[in-house]
Structures are given as C-alpha cells and as structure tokens.
C-alpha cells in the first residue's frame, strides 16, 4: 500500500513540477510553452489514462467538447467547400495552402482539449499543488518587473536585450512588447499568495509594495491595455475583498495623485512618458465612443470638441474583421484563417489601412474564424462558467484559503475574457494555453466544492 502511495506522490509531484514551469515557459517563448504542455499531457495520460474516464461530464465539459469538435468540423467543411464550390475563385495552390494550414492548426489546437481535462481532473481530485504554482508565478512576475527596471536604467535587460521601441520596454521578451500583459496576467497570484500565507499586517504592506512594483513595471512596458485591466482587477478586489479594501483605496489614491502630478509637471510636458499617458487617455475616450455608438469614423481621425485625436491603428484593425467575417458569416473560415481571407474582403471596404494576422479582439477573431455559430458556443461557455461559480457562491466560501483560491482565478478569468479589450490571437499558444488552463482550474475547483 505504501508503495502505491509513493508512486502516486511521485506522479503528481512530477506533474505539478511541469505546471509550475508554465510561468517560466511563457517568458521563454512559444516553443517552450508547447514543449511544457505536451510533456504534461503525455505524462498525465500515461499515469492516469484509466482514471480520466471516471470524470462525470457536466454541462461546461460538454460545451468544451462541442467547441473543439466544431473547430474540426469547420476546417473540414471549408476544405470540401473550397475544392467543390470555390466561392472565392481561388487558385488551386492558394486553396491548398489555406486548407492545409487551417486543418493543421485545427488538429494541433486539440492539445488544449487534452490539457483542459488533465488539469480539470487534477484540480477536482485535489492533486494540483497550488502553492507551487502561486510561488512560481510570484517569482517570475517579480523577475519580469525587475528586469524592466534594469532595462529602463541601464538601457538593456539582464540578458542584454535593448529596448526595441522608444516608449516601450520588453524586458526578457526581447523584440516582443508583451511584458505588461505578462505582469497583468500573473500579478494576482502574488497578491493572493501573500494574502494566504501572510495573514498579519506585514502581509498587507507586502501586497501594497508588490502592487506598486507591478504597476510601475506595466507603465514602463508601455502596454496600455494591461494598465486598464490592472485597474479593473484592482477595482474588483476593492469590491469583493474586504480585508484589502482600505489598503487598495489608499493605493488607488496614491496612483491617481501621483499620475496627476506627473501629467501636470512642466518637466514631463514634452517627454515621451507624458506622451504615453496622453495616448492612454486618448484611447480610453475613443474606446468609450466605440462602446456607445458601436462604430468609429472610417477616416483615420476622431474629433471631440476642440481636441483632435488620431484613431489608434489597432482600433482600425478591429474594423478589418467585418469584410472578412462577411465571407462566411455562420461557420467562419477556420482557425487562424483571418490572415488569408482578410485581403479577399469586398472592395467597397477599401478604407482599411492594413490586414493583420488577426483582428486584435478575441470575439471578433472568433466571428471571422468560426462564424456566428462559433461565437455562440464560446460565449455560452464563458457565461456558463461565471453562472456556475456565482450560483454556487464559491467566491464566498467559509474556508479562507478556498475563497482566496477561487477569487484569484475568477478575477483573472473575467479580465481575460473582457470583451472590449485589444488582444492577441485567441488561438495562439500564449493566449490559448493561459485561457484553457484558467478555465480547467475554475471548473475543477467548482466540482471539488460540489463533492465536498
């Protein structure tokens, strides 16, 4: 019996070690993320291939299965439609390139289905070591933040990477300007790790210190959307976390007053830092315009009163989805197909400035790649997760540890699926790994609470 226990401990320890490497692999790049999760999937199903069939499928699981099944269906459907109907009158070589690429991406995307059920099983059966994951996230979140400071003061990071943009610092990410997004995604693990393991006043001061470090690092990264999402998460914490409310309000007041002082300082009026803040405020105003009118001027500018604003390029990229979506409104063109079909959109939409690889918003990308049907499936999945978590009142459990654990992933999930933010591609390794990892953990925690 003891031998079986030791074997089980060895298996779960190894799997938890792989999971704790995820924050590091996000820094190392897509190759290492894929390597990490593929190793995790292989070893998990080698260890627990019989146990996985014991999972009782709930509604959310079925939606997840439908979603992945639908992605395969769309790729095959477009393959046959292209060869037999060819509605866009493409050359045989173009059809071959598009269809093979989409089919390859669709089947390789199934790795996230395997990741979902593996992590879900571990969480539901209390096999996941959250302490390891939280501590790993905390360490690497601080590492990225401090590396940005290092790059700011010495004009290169600890690996020798120099800034690739005059107003944006990338830290250990080299020429990829995603450091702010990384911190925004992982900083909350630090806050709840401190809140859980340091219950005295020192812990709360550590939280404030951490928030300042992370906030300044995001500012220096120049990524404006992570700043907004950081503030949004702080707002949620202020509402739902009574123990931190006074400290968070103090933090917000300090940030507001400090930011106002900086913006009004004569020394910064003509500097690039001031320009970055001004651009952030400009984007907020334009985003508000889009949210209220559901459209933006098709020219490259937007005027309110006496002030003139140039519409940011990524807002125009939001619009490029429309013509691409109209090519196949109901089923879409298949995973990662936007880059191929964008240039084939109707000619009357020639005001577009560019066609990128994706429309910089999860929901718009799902519309173009998977159509209205795909969007309905994804929105149903997201709303079902939120409904089940709040229906069970898991955010307000009696257990202090469980409450903090669930809140962490709920807040991160809400920030991740926020509909009005600019994003990377929904189907990329970076985003898909993070999103389905969070979803699997939330569903697993919910089912574990039901069993208790």
C-alpha positions in Angstrom: 0.0 0.0 0.0 2.8 2.4 0.9 4.5 1.7 -2.4 1.3 2.7 -4.3 1.1 5.9 -2.3 4.7 6.7 -3.1 4.2 6.0 -6.8 1.1 8.3 -6.8 3.1 11.0 -5.0 5.9 10.7 -7.5 3.5 11.1 -10.4 1.6 14.1 -9.0 4.9 15.7 -7.9 6.3 15.4 -11.4 3.1 16.8 -13.0 2.9 19.7 -10.6 6.5 20.5 -11.3 5.6 20.7 -15.0 2.7 23.0 -14.2 4.9 25.2 -12.0 7.2 25.7 -15.0 4.4 27.4 -17.0 5.1 30.9 -15.9 8.7 30.4 -16.9 7.8 28.9 -20.2 5.7 32.0 -21.0 8.9 34.0 -20.7 11.0 31.5 -22.7 8.6 31.6 -25.7 6.0 29.5 -27.6 8.3 26.6 -28.3 8.9 26.1 -24.6 5.2 26.6 -23.8 4.3 23.9 -26.3 7.1 21.6 -25.0 5.9 22.1 -21.4 2.2 21.3 -22.0 3.0 18.5 -24.4 5.2 16.8 -21.8 2.5 17.4 -19.2 -0.2 15.9 -21.5 1.9 12.9 -22.3 2.9 12.1 -18.8 -0.6 12.8 -17.3 -2.4 10.4 -19.7 0.4 7.8 -19.2 -0.1 8.0 -15.4 -3.9 8.4 -15.3 -5.3 7.1 -18.6 -7.7 4.9 -16.9 -8.8 7.4 -14.3 -9.7 10.0 -16.8 -12.8 8.1 -17.8 -14.1 8.5 -14.3 -14.8 12.2 -14.9 -18.5 12.9 -14.9 -19.2 15.3 -17.7 -21.0 18.4 -16.7 -22.6 21.0 -19.0 -19.4 23.0 -19.2 -17.4 20.0 -20.2 -19.9 19.2 -23.0 -19.7 22.8 -24.3 -15.9 22.5 -24.3 -16.2 19.2 -26.3 -18.6 20.8 -28.7 -16.3 23.8 -29.2 -13.3 21.7 -30.1 -15.4 19.3 -32.3 -16.8 22.4 -34.1 -13.3 23.7 -34.9 -12.5 20.4 -36.6 -15.8 20.4 -38.4 -15.2 24.0 -39.8 -11.8 23.1 -41.1 -13.1 20.0 -42.9 -16.2 21.9 -44.2 -14.1 24.6 -45.7 -11.8 22.1 -47.3 -14.7 20.5 -49.2 -16.4 23.8 -49.9 -13.2 25.2 -51.3 -12.5 22.3 -53.6 -16.0 21.6 -54.9 -17.5 25.1 -54.9 -14.5 27.6 -54.7 -16.8 30.6 -54.0 -13.9 33.0 -53.8 -12.4 31.7 -57.2 -9.0 31.0 -55.7 -6.2 29.2 -57.4 -5.6 25.5 -56.6 -2.3 26.5 -55.0 -4.0 29.1 -52.8 -6.7 26.7 -51.8 -4.2 24.0 -50.9 -2.1 26.5 -48.8 -5.1 27.8 -46.9 -6.9 24.5 -46.2 -3.8 22.6 -45.2 -2.8 25.4 -42.8 -6.2 25.6 -41.2 -6.6 21.8 -40.9 -3.1 21.5 -39.3 -3.8 24.4 -36.9 -7.3 22.9 -36.0 -6.0 19.4 -35.1 -3.0 20.8 -33.3 -5.3 23.0 -31.3 -6.8 19.8 -29.8 -3.9 19.8 -27.4 -5.8 22.3 -25.3 -8.7 19.9 -25.0 -6.3 17.3 -23.6 -4.8 20.0 -21.3 -8.3 21.0 -20.1 -9.3 17.6 -19.0 -5.9 16.8 -17.5 -5.8 19.9 -15.3 -9.5 19.6 -14.5 -9.0 16.1 -13.2 -6.0 17.1 -11.1 -7.9 20.0 -9.5 -11.1 18.1 -8.9 -9.2 15.3 -7.2 -7.1 17.7 -5.1 -3.9 16.6 -6.9 -2.7 20.1 -8.0 -0.2 21.9 -5.8 -1.4 25.5 -6.0 1.3 26.7 -3.6 4.0 25.7 -6.1 2.1 27.4 -9.0 1.5 30.6 -7.0 5.1 30.8 -5.8 6.4 30.2 -9.3 4.1 32.9 -10.7 5.1 35.3 -8.0 8.8 34.8 -8.6 8.7 35.2 -12.3 6.3 38.2 -12.1 8.8 40.0 -9.9 11.6 38.8 -12.2 9.9 40.4 -15.3 9.1 43.6 -13.4 12.7 44.0 -12.0 14.1 43.2 -15.4 12.1 46.0 -16.9 13.5 48.4 -14.3 17.0 47.1 -15.1 16.4 47.8 -18.8 15.0 51.2 -18.0 18.0 52.4 -16.1 20.8 50.6 -18.0 19.3 50.6 -21.5 19.4 46.8 -21.6 18.0 43.9 -19.6 20.0 41.2 -17.8 20.1 39.1 -21.0 21.4 42.0 -23.0 18.2 42.9 -24.8 18.0 46.5 -25.7 14.7 48.4 -26.0 13.1 48.0 -29.4 10.8 51.0 -29.0 11.5 54.4 -27.6 8.5 54.4 -25.3 8.1 50.6 -24.6 10.2 48.2 -22.7 10.1 44.5 -23.3 12.4 43.2 -20.5 13.2 39.5 -21.1 10.8 39.2 -24.0 13.3 40.7 -26.5 11.5 42.2 -29.5 8.0 41.2 -28.3 6.3 44.0 -26.5 4.2 41.8 -24.1 5.9 42.4 -20.8 3.0 44.4 -19.4 0.5 41.7 -20.5 2.5 39.1 -18.7 2.6 41.0 -15.4 -1.1 41.8 -15.7 -1.9 38.2 -16.1 0.2 36.8 -13.3 0.4 39.6 -10.7 -2.8 38.4 -8.9 -1.2 35.1 -8.0 1.3 37.2 -6.0 -1.4 39.2 -4.2 -3.3 36.1 -3.1 -0.2 34.2 -2.3 0.8 36.9 0.2 -2.8 37.2 1.5 -3.0 33.5 2.1 0.4 32.8 3.6 1.0 36.2 5.4 -2.1 36.9 7.4 -0.6 39.7 9.6 -0.3 43.4 8.8 3.1 42.8 7.2 1.4 40.8 4.5 -0.9 43.6 3.6 2.1 46.0 3.3 3.8 43.4 1.1 0.7 43.5 -1.1 0.9 47.3 -1.5 4.6 47.1 -2.2 4.0 44.4 -4.8 1.2 46.4 -6.4 3.4 49.5 -6.8 6.2 47.4 -8.3 3.9 45.7 -10.8 2.0 48.9 -11.7 5.2 50.9 -12.4 6.6 48.0 -14.4 3.4 47.9 -16.6 3.7 51.7 -17.1 7.3 51.3 -18.2 6.3 48.4 -20.6 4.2 50.9 -22.5 1.3 48.4 -22.9 -1.8 50.5 -22.4 -4.4 47.8 -22.3 -2.7 45.9 -19.4 -2.8 49.2 -17.4 -6.6 49.4 -17.9 -7.0 45.7 -17.0 -4.8 46.1 -13.9 -7.0 48.9 -12.7 -10.1 46.8 -13.5 -8.8 43.9 -11.4 -7.9 46.3 -8.5 -11.5 47.6 -8.7 -12.9 44.1 -8.4 -10.6 43.4 -5.5 -11.8 46.6 -3.8 -15.4 45.4 -4.1 -15.0 41.8 -3.1 -12.0 41.7 -0.8 -13.0 43.5 2.4 -9.7 42.7 4.1 -7.8 44.7 1.4 -10.3 47.4 0.8 -8.7 50.2 2.8 -5.2 49.4 1.5 -6.4 49.2 -2.1 -8.2 52.5 -1.8 -5.0 54.1 -0.5 -3.1 52.6 -3.4 -5.6 54.0 -5.9 -5.5 57.4 -4.3 -1.7 57.4 -4.4 -1.7 56.3 -8.1 -4.3 58.9 -9.1 -2.5 61.8 -7.3 0.9 60.7 -8.5 -0.3 60.3 -12.1 -1.9 63.7 -12.0 1.2 65.3 -10.6 3.3 63.7 -13.3 1.0 64.7 -16.1 0.9 68.3 -14.9 4.6 68.6 -14.3 6.4 71.0 -16.6 9.3 68.7 -16.8 7.2 66.0 -18.4 5.1 68.0 -20.7 7.3 67.4 -23.7 8.7 64.0 -22.8 7.8 60.6 -24.2 6.4 59.5 -20.8 3.8 62.2 -20.9 3.0 61.2 -24.5 2.4 57.7 -23.4 0.0 58.8 -20.7 -1.8 61.1 -23.1 -2.1 58.3 -25.6 -3.7 56.1 -22.9 -6.3 58.8 -22.0 -6.9 59.2 -25.8 -7.5 55.5 -26.2 -9.9 55.4 -23.3 -12.0 58.2 -24.8 -12.1 56.6 -28.3 -12.9 53.2 -26.7 -15.8 54.9 -24.9 -17.0 56.3 -28.3 -16.9 52.8 -29.9 -18.8 51.3 -26.9 -21.6 53.8 -27.1 -22.0 54.2 -30.9 -20.8 50.7 -32.0 -18.8 52.4 -34.7 -15.8 54.6 -35.3 -15.3 57.1 -38.1 -13.9 55.3 -41.1 -11.3 58.0 -41.6 -8.2 57.8 -39.5 -9.2 60.5 -37.1 -11.7 61.2 -34.4 -12.7 64.7 -33.1 -14.4 65.7 -29.9 -14.9 69.5 -29.2 -11.7 71.4 -29.8 -9.4 68.4 -29.5 -8.3 66.2 -32.3 -7.4 62.6 -31.9 -5.9 60.2 -34.4 -7.5 56.8 -34.1 -5.0 54.2 -32.9 -4.1 51.6 -35.5 -5.4 48.7 -33.6 -8.9 50.3 -33.4 -8.9 50.4 -37.2 -7.8 46.8 -37.2 -10.9 46.0 -35.2 -12.9 47.1 -38.3 -10.9 44.9 -40.7 -12.8 41.9 -39.3 -16.1 42.9 -40.9 -15.5 42.2 -44.5 -13.6 39.0 -43.6 -16.5 37.8 -41.5 -19.0 38.6 -44.3 -17.2 36.0 -46.5 -18.5 33.2 -44.3 -20.8 34.6 -41.6 -22.1 31.4 -40.0 -19.3 29.0 -39.9 -16.2 31.1 -40.4 -13.1 30.3 -42.4 -11.4 28.0 -39.8 -8.8 28.6 -37.1 -6.1 31.2 -38.0 -7.7 31.8 -41.4 -8.1 35.6 -40.9 -4.6 36.3 -42.4 -5.7 34.6 -45.7 -9.2 35.9 -46.1 -8.8 39.5 -44.9 -7.3 40.6 -48.2 -10.1 38.9 -50.1 -12.8 41.0 -48.4 -15.3 43.1 -50.5 -13.6 46.0 -52.4 -16.0 48.6 -51.0 -14.2 48.3 -47.7 -11.0 49.7 -49.2 -10.7 52.3 -46.4 -8.8 49.7 -44.4 -5.3 50.6 -43.6 -3.9 47.1 -43.2 -4.7 43.4 -42.9 -3.0 41.8 -39.9 -2.9 38.2 -38.9 -5.9 38.6 -36.6 -8.4 41.4 -35.7 -6.9 42.1 -32.2 -10.0 41.1 -30.3 -11.0 37.6 -29.2 -14.7 37.8 -30.1 -14.1 39.4 -33.5 -11.5 36.8 -34.3 -13.9 34.0 -33.3 -16.5 35.6 -35.6 -14.2 35.5 -38.6 -12.6 32.1 -37.9 -15.6 30.2 -36.5 -18.6 32.4 -37.5 -21.7 33.2 -35.6 -22.1 29.5 -34.5 -18.6 29.5 -33.0 -19.2 32.8 -31.2 -22.4 31.5 -29.7 -20.6 28.4 -28.4 -17.7 30.4 -26.9 -20.0 33.0 -25.2 -22.2 30.1 -23.9 -19.0 28.5 -22.4 -17.9 31.8 -20.8 -21.3 32.7 -19.3 -21.8 29.1 -18.1 -18.6 29.2 -16.1 -19.5 32.5 -14.5 -23.0 31.4 -13.8 -21.9 28.1 -12.1 -19.3 29.8 -10.0 -21.6 32.6 -8.7 -24.6 30.2 -8.4 -22.6 28.1 -6.0 -21.3 31.2 -4.2 -17.8 29.8 -4.4 -16.4 33.3 -4.0 -17.8 33.5 -0.5 -16.9 30.1 0.9 -16.2 29.7 4.6 -12.7 28.5 4.1 -10.3 31.5 3.8 -7.9 29.5 1.7 -10.5 28.2 -0.7 -12.1 31.6 -1.0 -8.8 33.3 -2.0 -8.0 30.5 -4.4 -11.3 30.7 -6.3 -11.3 34.5 -6.3 -7.9 34.6 -7.9 -8.9 32.6 -10.9 -12.3 34.2 -11.2 -10.8 37.7 -11.4 -8.1 36.6 -13.9 -10.8 34.9 -16.0 -13.0 37.9 -16.1 -10.1 40.2 -17.1 -9.1 37.7 -19.8 -12.5 37.5 -21.5 -13.3 41.2 -21.1 -15.0 41.9 -24.5 -13.8 45.5 -25.2 -10.0 44.9 -24.9 -7.5 44.6 -27.6 -5.9 41.2 -27.6 -3.5 38.9 -29.3 -5.0 36.0 -31.2 -7.4 33.7 -29.3 -5.8 30.7 -31.0 -2.1 31.4 -30.4 -0.1 29.2 -28.0 0.4 32.1 -25.5 -3.3 33.0 -25.1 -4.9 29.6 -25.6 -2.7 27.9 -23.0 -3.4 30.6 -20.4 -7.1 30.7 -21.0 -7.8 27.0 -21.1 -5.6 26.5 -18.0 -7.7 29.0 -16.1 -10.9 27.5 -17.3 -9.9 24.0 -16.4 -8.8 25.1 -12.9 -12.1 27.0 -12.3 -14.2 24.1 -13.4 -12.1 21.7 -11.3 -12.5 23.9 -8.2 -16.2 24.1 -8.7 -16.6 20.3 -9.0 -14.3 19.8 -6.0 -16.5 22.0 -3.9 -19.6 20.1 -5.1 -18.1 16.8 -4.0 -17.3 18.2 -0.5 
